[in-house]
Amino acid sequence: MHRRIGENTTNMQQNVASFEQQVDNPSQRYSSLRYPRMDQPQNGGYQQSYASNDHSTHPPTSLPISASGYNNNTYAAPTPRFDTVAEVPNFSPFPPVRNAGPNIPPTDDQKEAVLEAAREAVLGCNDPEQQLTWAQDALSYVEISIQNEARVSRTQTARPRTPRAEHVLREDALKVTNFLADQFHPKAQFMRGMWYEFGKFGYPVDKPESFQCYKRASERGYARAWYRMGMQFESGNDVITAIKFYRMASDAGDSAACYRLGMMIILGQHGQPQDFERGLQLIYAAAHTADDNAPQGAYVLGMLQAKELPKVDVPDRYLPQSIQSAKINIERAAFLGFAKAQVRMGSAYELGELNCDFDPALSLHYNALAARQGEVEAEMAISKWFLCGHEGVFEKNEELAFTYAQRAAVDGLPTAQFAVGYFYEVGIYVQSNLQEAKDWYGKAAENGNKDAKKRIEAVSRSKTISRKEHESIALKKIRDQHRESIHQVTMQPLPEVPSPTLDMPDPSKLSLYSQSPQSQQLRAPSAAPYPAGPIPGTSPQLPEFRPTSAFGINPNLRPTSAATFGAARPDPYLTSPPPSQRPYSAAYPEDGYQRRTSAGGLAPQQRQPGYSD
């Protein structure tokens, strides 16, 4: 019998309560411990709460999908998730999400709190499945934190040391996983194989060793291992063997394999005859069984249902447009941690799309989660929000507006490069510096931003934009767009925009950064299952609301005043206040930190960028 990824999960709130009871009563510790995947929506995490006659994650046909017995069960309504963690004040400039529904993903602080609350009980139990589930969640959280810190440290001073909670979670999760991998537990072997394949957590990149780990896991029925083996064969241009492994995994109900095969068949790749019906059948299966290690199926199905997936045109007779179903699936992928889905939900709550109400707090919430995974579009959205603020929800914060635009600009996003040039031209958070502005406009122009060329010409002729004109033109335009979103009930489908096909991250969640040359220095080689070719990845553009000038400034504007020349030129990467004073940090205080060790006896792992003892 094959093990299904993410099966037998229960509600996190119930599990944390169970852990607390077991700590108080050790005699019951081993009786009923069940720790679920913290991002797993099935059976108590994500709630499909929409009454609908259309098919969101279930195919409209009754053709057999796989030997796994794919069914039409709906998601059970969960109980509140985070009420067992002590409430603390909101120290972040990001507004809290009030009355969040069960389908809203937790913040990073909430994830850390739940993982830490469960840690001692998990380590004390004798259930390897629950231990590995916790370890996988903990390492996913730590990996995102490490890679986010590596990106942040390029524009701000690196943190002096790793926060205590992150360090303890990492060490204990590695020791649990390695202990069980040494005993040939299939899931632990699979996790170790991922570390070898992508060089994670101090392990060297060793593809042959990773293949052997996957092989040992697959021999014990771990279906996702067949998928990874197939990916390695495909990377070695042995497509025939790769497809054989994909089929083995999909027949066992593996979401990642269903997604990969489904896209092959829809696109007619690798000699597969194009078959929309069969391909969609597999995508539906991938969406239904999606987990946080393979959330693409839910996202792509939602984008197909919304008719928003670039260069993938499925005829309406196979898949009619359904905005309601699209929201369900994209929201589900976002709940599972898929960054591109989080960007889309952030945009939907900003612009009133996908049947979402206008909600600045939710828009910022989703974009903040995506930004931590390196999505430059999310960083630019955050910058835009904080540039003007929203009355009654959060204040304008020009420091954060500059900081997030700068991060995206360093990663090569032309819109963000234009924005940084604009900040230097007008003097937003930084001192006005026209040469610096022209430099950033030049970078944006080199990357195809046409408005940037016009701003360079205007600045060269001393036709600069004043602070007063910024307030009366740019901010007014952004606020007017938000007012339109508030009163907007429905929107017509966006016109098709020429855009490269999305470069989907692999289920390993390795692809945490944008595809700019700068960001490639911080990410391992991509193992993306779709598309097969090396097509640069971008998020679908929304030209009506996100002009290339970033703030809707007319590049031909001829103001009557000009900024003063000759001002001191600040360092574009180190702006005042001192970089050690970050706008917001959730790091633990240094006082009282002690390095923690726990049972397992592992040798210290090699340090990674963004991680320090």
N, C-alpha and C positions, 0 to 999 in steps of 0.2 A: 504494500500500500504506500503510495507516494505522499510525502508531507506537503501540505498546502501552505503557501506563504501566508503568514498573518492569521492563521485560523485560531479558533477558540479564544478570542479576546473578550474581555469584559470591561466595565467602566473603570476609569482611572480613579475616580473619587472613591469608589467602593474599595479599590485595592489599597490606596493609601490608608484608609481607615482600617483595613485588614492588617496592614503592616504595623500600625500603631498598636492594635490589639495584641498582635503576636509579640511585640517588644515587651508589653506589659505582662503578658502571660506566656512565657516560653514553652509551656507544655502544649500549647496549641500551634506552635510555630510551623510545624510541618504538615498540618492537617489540611489546610484549604488555601494555600498561598497561590494567588493568581495575579501576576503583574501583566497588564496589557501593553501593547505598543502604544506609546503616548500619542502618536499621530494616526493610529489606525481607526478608521471610521466605522468599520463593520461591527455589528453587535454591541453598540453602546458608545460610539465615539462621534461619528458623523451622522446627522439625522437628515434623511430625505423627507422634508416636511412639506412638500408641495403637492397639492391635490391636482392631478393632471391626467388627461386621457392619452397623452403622447408617451413615447418611449424614451426615457432618459439614459438609462444604462442597460436596457434590455432590447435586443434586436426585434424589429417588427416581423421577422420571419421565424419559423420554427425549425429551421435546419439544424442538424446536430452540430455542436461546436467542438466539443472535445470529449475525451473519455472521462473527464473530471466531473460530469454531471452538473454543468453550469445551470443555475436555476434562477428563478425570478423572485427570490426573497427580497423584501424591503428592509430598510434599516430600522432597528429598534430605537425608540426614543430614549435618549440618555438622561441621566440625572445630572445636576450641576457638577462641574468637574473640579474646580479649584477651591472649594470652600473649606477644605481641610488644611490649607496652607494659611498661616496667620497673615492677616491683611496688614499692609504697610502703606504709608503715604506714597503718593506718586511724586518721585523726585525727578522725573524726566520732563523735558519740555514738550514731549509728545503727549497729546491729550489721551486720557484713558478712554477705553471703549465702554460706554454705559449700556447696561442690559444686553450684553453680548449673547447672541443665540448660541445654540449648541454646535453650529457649523462654523463658528469663527475660530480660527487657530489660536493657540495660546501665544503670549509674548515670550521672548527669550527668558525674561526673569521668571515667568511662571514655569517654564520648562525646567529651568535650573532648580527652582524650589521643589518641584515635584520629584525630580530625580534625586535630589539630596534627601528629601523626606523618606524616600523609599530605600535608600542605599543600604543602611545597616540591616534592615529586615531581609532584603534580597540576598546580601552576602551571607546572612546567617541561615538561610533556608537550604534545603537539599534538593531543590527542583532545578535542574540545569536549564530547562526551557525558559523558566522565568528569569533566571540569572542572565541568560544570553539575550533575552528580550530587553531587559534593563540595560545590559552592557551595550547593545546596539544603539539604543536611544541615547545613552550617555555619550558614546563616541561620535554619533552624528552631531549632537549639540557641540561637543568639544571641537570637532573638525571645522564646523562653520565658524566658531569663535576664533580659532587659530587663523584661518584664512582671511576672515574679516580684519583681524588685527594686522595681518601682513599688508593688506591693502591700505588700511588707515595709516600705518606707519610710514607710508610713502609721502604723505602730506602733513603729518603731525609726528611729534616725538613718540617713539615706541614706548609702550608701557614698561615700567622698570622690571616687573615680574608678573608671572601668571597669577591671576586671582586664585585664592585658596580653593574655592569650590570647584573651579574648572580643573585644577591640578589633581584634586582628590578623585573626582569623577573619572578622569582619564586613567590614573594609575590603577584604580580598583577595577575599572571595566577591562583594561588590558590584561590584568592578572587573571580575572575570571575567565576571559575568553581563551587565553593561552593555556590555562590549566585544563580546560575542557577540550581544547584542540589537541593537546598532547595525549588525551584519552580517545582521540578520533571521533569526537562528537561531530556529526555531519554539519550542523549549522556553524559550529566554531571553526571547523576546517574551512568552510566557505568564507567566513569572515577573514580568516588568516590569508586565504587565497587572494581576497581583494586587497589586502595590505601589500602583499608581494606584487600583485599585478600593477598597482598604481603608486607604490612607494609611500604608503601612508604610515603614520605613527612611528617613524624612525626605521621602518623596514626598507631595505634596498629594493629597487625594481628588479624583479626576478620572474620573468614570464614562465620559464619552465617549471619553477617551483610552484607558482600560482596554479598552473594547469594541473599539477599533481594534487594540490589541495582540492581543487574542484572535482577531480576524478574520484578522490576518496569520498568526498561528500556525496557525489552522484551515485556511487556504488551503494550508499546507504539510503537512497531514495530522496535526496534533497534536489528538487526539480530546478530551482534557480541555478544550480551548479551546471546543469546541462546548457542552460542559456549562456552562461559566461564562457563555457567551452566553445559553444557555437560562435560567439563573438570573436574568440581568439582565432578560430579557423577562418572566419570571414576576414579578419585583419590580415591573415596570411594568404588571402586570395584563393582560399579553398572553399568556394561558396557551396558546392555540392555537399560537402561534409558539414558545413555550418548549418545548412537547412535541415539536414538530418537531425542535428542536435536541437534545433529550434522546434522541430515537430515533436520530438520526444518530450521536451519541456512543456509545450503547449498542450499536448495530450494529457499531461499531468496537471493542467490547470494553471500554469505559471503565467502571470500577467505580462512580464517583460517579453517572453517569447511570443505570446499571442499578439502583442503590439508590434514586434519586429516583423513577424510573418504577415500580419495584416497590412502593414504599410508596404511591404514588398509586393503583395498581391494587388493592392489598390493602385500602386504606381507602375506595376508591371516590371519590377526590377529583377535582375539576376536570372533572367530567362523564365520568370514566372508569368504565365498568361494573366493579363489584366482581368480581374473579376471583382467588380464592385460589391456584389452581394456577399461573396465569401470573405472578402477583405473586411467589409464592415462587420460581418459576423464575428471575426476575430477581434476587431477593435472594441466592439461591445463587450466581449468577454474580458478583454484587457481592462476596460473601464470598470467593470463590475468587480473584478478581483484586484484592483489597484491597491498597492500598499506604498508606504513611504520610501521604499527602495525602488519602486517602479510605478510612479504616478502618471507617466506620460499618456497611458491609454485614456484616462479620464479627461485629461486636458485636451488631447487631440480630438477625441469624440466631441467634446463641447465646442471646440473651435470649428469643427466640421458642421455641427448642428447650427452654429451661428453664421456659417458661411464666411468665416474670417481667416481660415488657414490659407496663407498665400501659396499659389501654384499647385494647390490640390483641389480640383474641381470635381465633386461627386454629383452626378445628375440627381435632380429632385425626385425622380421616381424611385431612387434607391434611398435617399436621405433628404426629406424635405426640411426646410428651415424650421427650427423650433427654438426660439430665444429662451423659453422657460427651461427646456431640457439642457440647453447650452449652459445656462447659469448653474444648474445643479451639478453638472460634470466639471466645469471649470472651478467652481467653488470647492468641490470635493478634492480636486488636484491641489488647490491652494491649501486646503486643510492638511493634506498629506505632506506639505512642505515644498511643493514644486514652485520654484521662483518665478517662472514665466506666468504661471497661473495666478500667482500673487500679484504680479504687475498688472495683469488684466483685471483682476478684481479691484485693485486700487484705482485703476482708470474708470471702471464701471461705477464705483461709488463717488467719483469726482464728477463724472459727466452724465450720470443718470442713465446708464446703459444696462443691458442684460436684465431689465426689469428691476434694477436696483434703485432705491431712493438715493438722493443726494445726501452724502454723509461724510463730512470732512474727517472726522475722527477715524472712521473705518478705512477711508482712503489712505490716510497716513499710516494706519496700523498695517495694512497689507504691504504698502510700499516700504515700510521700515523692515519688515521681514525679508522682502526680496532684496533690499539694498545690502543686508548682511550677507547675502549670497552672491554679491557682486553684480547685480542687475543695474546697469548704469541708467536705464530709463526710470527705474524706481528712484534712484538718487536725484535725478533731475526733477522728478515729480515732487519729491520732498522739498527741494530747493524752491520750487515755484510756490508751494503751499506756504512756506515760512517767509517768503518774500513779502507777502501781503497779509498773512494771518487770516483768521476768520472770527468775526465778532461772536463772543459768547462761547467759543470752543477752544481756541488757543490764540496766543498773542503773536504778532509779527516778530520774527527773530532773524535779523539780517546776518548774524554770525552763522547760524545754521544754514541759511540760504546760500551763503558763500561757500561754506565748508562742503556741503553736499554737491554743489555745482563743481567745485574744484576736484573732488574725488572722481566724478564722472568725466571731467575734462582730461584729467591725467590718464584715464583709461581710453581716451581717444574719441569720445562721443562729440560729434561736431556741434550739436545744439548746446551742450554744456560748455564747450570751448568758446562759443559765441557768448554765452551767459557770463563767463568769467571775464571776457573782454569787456562786456557791458558793465560789470561791476567796477572794473578799473576805470572805465571811461567816466562813469557817473560818480564814483566814489562811494560805493555801497559796502559798508563794513571796512573796506580798505581805503587808504588814501588815494585820491584820484591820481592816476598815472597813465598818461596818454600813450607813452611808448609801450608800457606793459599791455595796455588795451589793444594796441595795434599788433603786438606779438601774438596775443591769443586770437584775435580776429584772423590773423594770418594762418594760424593752425587750423581754425575752423574752415577757412576758405580752401586750404589745401585738401581738406577732407570733404569738400563738395558743398559747403554752405555758401550759397550765392549771396545771401544778405550780408555776410561778413565782408565780402569784397566791397560792397557799397559803404559799409561803415568805415572801412579803412580809408576810402576816398574822402568821406565826410570829415573824419578826424584830421586827415592831412590838410584839409582846407579850413581847419578850425571850426567846423560846423558840428560841434559836440552837443551832447544832450546834458542838460542841467539836472540837478536834483529835483527842482520844482517840476520840470517837464516829465521826469520819471514818475513822480507821484500822480500827475494829472493824466498821463497817457498810458504808461505800461500797467501800473497797478489798477487803474480804472478798467482797462481791457480784461485783465484777469478776473476782477470781481464781477464784471458784467457777464463773463462766461459762466461763472458760478451761479449767478442769479438765474441765468437761463436754465441751468441744470436743475435748480430747485423747482422751477415751475414746469419743467418738462415732464410729461407723462410717458410718452413713447417716442422712440426715434426710428426713423427709417434706417434700413441697413446701410452701413457706410459704403461708399463707392469703392470698387476694387482699386487698391493702391499697388503699383509695381513695387515689389519688395522681394528680396531673396528668401528662399525657403528657410523656415526656422531650423536652426541647428540645435536639435533636441539633446539635452544632457542625457548621459547614460544613467541607467538605474543605480549605478554606484554613487550618483550625485557628485561625481568628481568635477563636472563642469560648473564651477561656481562663479566664473567670471565671464565678462563680455569677451568678444572675439577681437578686441583691438590688439595691435602689436605690443603695446605696453603691458596689457593684462596677461598676455601669453607668457610673460616671464614668471608669473606667479602661479601658473596652473600646469598640471601635468598634461601629457598628450591626451587628446580627446578620444573617447571610445564610444562616440555617439552612435546609436543604432540607426538613426534616421536624420538626415538623408545619407545615402551611401557616399556621395561625393563631398569634397571639401568646400561646402558653400558657406560663406560667412553668415553668422546668425544675427538677426535683429528682431526686435519686437514689432508687431504690426503698428504702423504709424497712424495717427489720428490727425490728419492735416487740418481739419476744421477747428480743432481746439489746441493743437500743439504746433504753432508755426515754427519755421526753422529759425526765426530770430529769438526763440525761447520765450520772449515776453510780449510778442505782438507789436514790437516797435517798428514803425515805418522806417526802413533804412534810408529813405530819401528825405527824412525830416530835416528841416533847416532851422534850428533854433536861433534865437537872437543872441544868446550868450555862449561863451566858450570857456572850458575849464582852463585853469592856470597851467602853463607849461613849466617844466623845470622842477616839479616836485620830486622828492626823494623816491627812489624806485624800490618798493618792498620786494622781498624774496617771494615769488609766486607760490612757493610751497610752505613757507614759514611766515604766517601773517600774525599780527598782534591780535589778541594778547599772546604771551609766550605759548608755544605749542604744547607745553606740558599741561596747560590749563584747557583741557578739552571741553567742548560745549556740554557733553554729557558722557558719563562713564558709569558703568555698573560694576566696576572693579571693587573688590573687597578692600577694606583699609589694610595698610601694611602692618599696622600694630597688631601684635599677637599672632602673626602668621608663623606656623611651624610646618616644616615639611612632614607629610604624613606617609607612613609606609603601612602596608597591610600584608596579610598572609599571601604567599605565592612565590616570593623569592626571586622575582624576575630581575635581571640586570637592567639598569637604567637605559631607557630608550634614547636614541639619537635625537637631539633637539631639532625642532622645526622652526621655520620663520613664524614669528608671532607667538612662540611658546618658549617660556623660560622657567627655570626652577625658582 
